[in-house]
Amino acid sequence: NQCILNLEGSNNLIGGVQSGDENQVRIDLTGNGFPNQSFVQNGTNLSLQFFDNGTGVGVPLEIEQTGNGASVIIENY
């Protein structure tokens, strides 16, 4: 499972669920006014990368990872 998403604009909402092995998500956000974002990953070798290139005020996140090898990278500019 792999998801790479480049999202531009304002007031975008993302929610996702991944189940299985080798789950990967990378999200690049450009804009402002992002509401709560929610991610759920189940399996092994989980990876979530989240990059906010908007206003620098942050994005509310809810992250749930169940399994082995979980990692999260969050960058806010």
Buried (B, 14 or more C-beta within 10 A) or exposed (E): BEBEEEBEEEEBEBEBEBEEBEBBBBBBBBBBEBEEBBBBBBBEBBBBBBBBBBBEEEBEBEBEBEBEEBEBEBEBE
